[in-house]
């Protein structure tokens, strides 16, 4: 439909679209606010399920010049 010639990129787009569709279908089945999930603000019902990752990074890694590890 989009005229993508790269088969791998087309596959990745298909996979992303199916993942999003499954996510929305699950949210609808749970009667969650799909608009809030998709507008980037998130669903407030998930706010207390996960611990914040803020402050968990203890070490930084410097990538050598040229980007080769």
N, C-alpha and C positions, 0 to 999 in steps of 0.2 A: 504493500500500500504506500509506503513512504519512498519506494524506489532506491532502497539501500543496496549497493552492489557488494559490500563487504558482508559475507555470510556470517562471520563471527560477531560483528557489530549488530547485525539484525537479530541474531540469537540472543545476545545480551539484552537488547531492547525488549524482546519478547519475554525473557525471564523477568526483567524488572517490572514489566506491565502485569504479568501474572502474579508476582509477589504483591504488588500494590493492590490488585483486585482481590486477592485472598485476604489481605489486611483489612480492606474496607468491608468485605463480606463478613468477616469475623466481628468487626466492630458493630455492624448493623445487627448481627445475630444477638449480640450482647446488649443491644439498644443503647449504644454509646453515641455521643455526638460526633458524627463523621466529619462535619464541617470544621469542628474544633481540631480534630486530628490532622486534617489536611491543610489548615491555614498556618501551620507552623507553631501555633500556641500550645498544642498538645491537649490531652484530655486530663483534667484535674484528678480523675479517679486513679491514675497511675502514679501520682506524685509521691506517694509514700511507699511504693513497692520497692524502689531501688535506692541504694545508697549513692550519695553524690561522689563523684570521682575527684572533686576539687581537693587539691593538696596531696594526692596520692603519688604523683610523680616525684621520685627522689633523686633521679639521676638523668642527666641529659646526655645525649650522644651527639658528638660532633662528626658530621660527615666530611670526610677528606675532600679536598679540592678535586673537582672532576666528577664527584658523585660516586666513585667506585669504593666499595667497602673493602 
